[in-house]
Amino acid sequence: MKIIVTEFYIENDILYQKDPLEFNSQNELINHINFFFPDQKTYSAGEDGSPESIIRSTVDETKFLHVNHSNN
């Protein structure tokens, strides 16, 4: 399973997108979430059955992660 993660930032009301990152395991993804949101609680939002989700912090609304689980 491949996991594609794209980081998004909001600065001065402008949305910025970084180049996608590729991970090969859930552990790699969790490590990146902990690095991206240090010492913050996070939550995931997505639709049932969809391979895509959004990871956000409960305290920092200026950045989020888009996660896409791929079977390729």
N, C-alpha and C positions, 0 to 999 in steps of 0.2 A: 504494500500500500504506500502510495506517495501522498504527502500532505503539503499542499502549497499554501504559504502564508504571505499575505501582503500587509505591510504596515501603512497606516494612514495617520496623518497629523493635521490638526487644524491650527493655523496661526493667522491672526488678523482676519478672521472670517474667510480664509482661503483654505481649501482642502488639498493637501499634498499626499502623493502616493509614492512609496519607495518601490524598488524592484522586488519582485516576488522571491521568496526564499523557499527551498525545498527540504523537507524533512522525511525521514524514512520510518519514524516510529512515534508513538504517542509520547514516549519519554522525552524525545528530542523537542516535541512541541511544548510539553509542559515546562521544560527547562527554558525555552525561549519566552514563554508567557511570563515566567518568574523574572527573567532578565528584563523584559520590556516593561513590566509593571512591578518594579521592586517594592517589596513589603506592602503590596496593595491587595485587597480582595478583588476578585474578578468574577464575571459571570458570562455565560455563553447564551446567545439568542439565535434561534434558527427554526425552520419549519420541520415538522416530522417528515422523515423520509428523504430530506434534502441532504446532499453531501456538503452543503455550504453552511457556515455559521459566522457570527460576529462575536469576538471576545472584547469585552469592555471592562474598564475599572469602575469600581463603585465610587471612587473619589476624583478621578482625573477624566474629565469629559473631552480633553483636547487630543486624544489619540485612541485608536482602536485597531484590532487585527481582523482581517478577513481570512477565514480558513476554508480551504476546499480539499476534501478527502477524495482522492482519485484511486481507482483500482488499476491504473496503468503502470 
